[in-house]
Amino acid sequence: VVVVGADAAGMSAASQAKRLAGDDVEIVAFERQQWTSYSACGIPYWIAGDVDGPDALIARTPEEHRRRGIDVRLGHEVVALDVEAHTVTVRDLGSGDVQAHTYDELVLGTGATPIRPNLPGIDAEGVLGVQTIDDGAAVLSWLDEVDARTSGPARAVVVGGGYIGVEMAEAMVRHGLDVTLVDLAAQPMSTLDPDMGVLVREAMEGFGCRVVTGAAVDAIETKDGRAFGVVAGERAFPADVVVLGLGVRPATQLAADAGLWLGDSGGLVTNDRQQVVDADGALVPGVWAGGDCVESFDRLTGGRIHVALGTHANKQGRVIGTNLGGGEATFPGIVRTAISKVCDLEIARTGLREKDASRAGIDVVTATVESTTRAGYFPGAEPMTVKALAERGSGRLLGVQIVGRAGSAKRIDAAALALWNGMSARDLAMSDLAYAPPFSPVWDPVQIAARKAADLAESP
Amino acid sequence: VVVVGADAAGMSAASQAKRLAGDDVEIVAFERQQWTSYSACGIPYWIAGDVDGPDALIARTPEEHRRRGIDVRLGHEVVALDVEAHTVTVRDLGSGDVQAHTYDELVLGTGATPIRPNLPGIDAEGVLGVQTIDDGAAVLSWLDEVDARTSGPARAVVVGGGYIGVEMAEAMVRHGLDVTLVDLAAQPMSTLDPDMGVLVREAMEGFGCRVVTGAAVDAIETKDGRAFGVVAGERAFPADVVVLGLGVRPATQLAADAGLWLGDSGGLVTNDRQQVVDADGALVPGVWAGGDCVESFDRLTGGRIHVALGTHANKQGRVIGTNLGGGEATFPGIVRTAISKVCDLEIARTGLREKDASRAGIDVVTATVESTTRAGYFPGAEPMTVKALAERGSGRLLGVQIVGRAGSAKRIDAAALALWNGMSARDLAMSDLAYAPPFSPVWDPVQIAARKAADLAESP
């Protein structure tokens, strides 16, 4: 077994195959960088100073993998792939040597790369993406450099208001920078509907971050090859550092060059055993893929969608490893659940947003409620806002969004499982969720929102 | 509409009927005590001093109900019921007057009463149950009285180690009493399997509470009509106050006297619209019931079970009110979800315990894991233990139990919805629950336990 990319998906696959098959399977994992099995999602928290890094972010070191019998080769980049000949071509980035290796089974876990739009100045020094541990280290060292160079607070512009964007904006504020977030959407966190995103905006502004929305970035201004500003429409925002938070795209150039079929998102397409398939649905023999480089089955629409999350990567990797190790496993898909934290605000969503539902031609009703994380009278009850979406008429639950203080967001799991099982908003509202005063009002806030959405959906 | 008992179920019904039908419905609610719509579940926290009471525990006062057009009569006890003649006989506890009232529709929300076993001394002064606001006030005034009477810490014995028992034991410790919990079961909190209950015991002992298990109480020792000790087997435990935490039973004497059929638990039996039925399943015309006085449909077994929880009472009451108000609603049942907090420990369960599964003839596998509430490297990650039960062979999820620190227990909701939908442990393990480092390890602890249970269930 040859594994390309020794992070969540690849090494979950390798570990699980080894666990099941032991010496019956020989595994070589090639990794361009110097790290294995790290938490990419933890990198913004490392930069913010919440977490000591990078060591704490490493779930399993190369040595630990080797002790389990997996031959991990760091600083080795797979530069070509031949799925007919079952070979990979590998460059040792240290020595420059190039060698071919054959495989019986190939696991592609090449991950994702931050989106870098083709803008003037995008390649200037000080324009930073955040995806790998090396990226995180680069941001921190750039911050040191900027700090030494500037008098007064340095200025950061974060481009893009998604998860990484808002997390990085908070991290920069906490480093004492003067921070502007520039986003194309009407509100930051456009994974939420705008009426929920505005709550995120308010929290960020309250935290001292300038938020500029509805603004398309036209260029990065540079001086001596360094970023010194961001131009968006008529406005210019001075910047000592520019952080790209525009999301990621699947890192599938290697696969594309090998002639593998990519979906609309640029991700690899697999069956539910995580075997790579072509445009006709036929297996590409011996090729498996999982994690940020693949599209996942979307249970909401029956289509495929690219969602780069460590939890999917781990599960898909484990599915691959189980199948390689002689077992039988499938990945059952996703319902677009995501959770994040910015400043003191917890943020979660699952299912469809209003615009997703409209695009799909669904007649949607929405209900938004303000409630509390505990019984209103109980100490530590925190405010939370829940929005529920349901289909008019049928009452089918379509999605739920939560923005609130401590103890709010993980409640999205109830909504996620309701969607997973195709429940109606009414059924979620009436289901047996846990109640006691230190944990919830007598109707859980998610259930209040679902109930109101059900009432609206059912009303003539 | 006549409502008997103006608490969660009765007043949810009344409010919802009024909301839907307005002046088309006339509602009189008779309540023996002086309170309406209060949080019985909050009473231990009031006694412990977490919550200012009793006002904070009142969700809606009699005046608020009256302003909404509901005729609430406090201090009025319904002493007889004639379901043929459609009348209730009501005693005004103030004046002693007795009057008959007719009804078109009757809502029974008579609640539950603490179990008082028929033991010598059980009726002595200082043997206290905890169910109503009056009970709570009685405990607090007794504690004052005892405090004035004793030198050094007063001694409390709590009989029974269920939710109320452990909550009351904690409350007594926080009042500075010397507390012994005496329980018949092998471990306190026998709503959990004993291997999880032991974690509760350890937390209570760490908090300074003596825990005596496997001990049946034989008698309350009395002196001058006052409790001064508890005898269990060969042992005697001195006590200035004895708190009964043996659970509750449905308060259905009125219904029984009227010839209504009661289930095995002593609770009223209803259809899914909350209409009272007889032993043949035939409707008792015009009689509705909900809350602690009824049995609920148990989705796990298809049978009926008595679970006294405010959240069920509110939902059942709302179902009654919707049906009375011209709408159409059903209560879909329960899956035995419950959650509690003792000392710093959060406790939750849903579904079947090992002994429930065995009794039902199910071949059960179990997996217990120790994990953390957040990514292990994230600040504030707290330990949590999760036990998952699945059926051998089929892999059907049977139950989940959680004991852990802050942020653990409400995760039971994911398991509750998995049971609600009849999911397998594998499907729960692979479902799309929310992940980000401040909220969860990359595999949610509930999913790790479910995964291990699935592995065991599927192994030959």
Interface residues (C-beta under 8 A of the other chain):
Chain A: A8 S39 C41 G42 Y45 D50 V51 D52 A56 L57 A59 R299 L309 G310 T311 H312 N314 K315 F331 P332 G333 I334 V335 R336 T337 A338 I339 S340 K341 E346 A348 T350 A375 Y377 F378 P379 G407 A409 K410 R411 I412 D413 A414 A416 L417 A418 W420 N421 M423 D427 L428 M430 S431 D432 L433 A434 Y435 A436 P437 P438 F439 S440 V442 W443 D444
Chain B: A8 S39 C41 G42 Y45 D50 V51 D52 A56 L57 A59 R299 L309 G310 T311 H312 N314 K315 F331 P332 G333 I334 V335 R336 T337 A338 I339 S340 K341 E346 A348 T350 A375 Y377 F378 P379 G407 A409 K410 R411 I412 D413 A414 A416 L417 A418 W420 N421 M423 D427 L428 M430 S431 D432 L433 A434 Y435 A436 P437 P438 F439 S440 V442 W443 D444
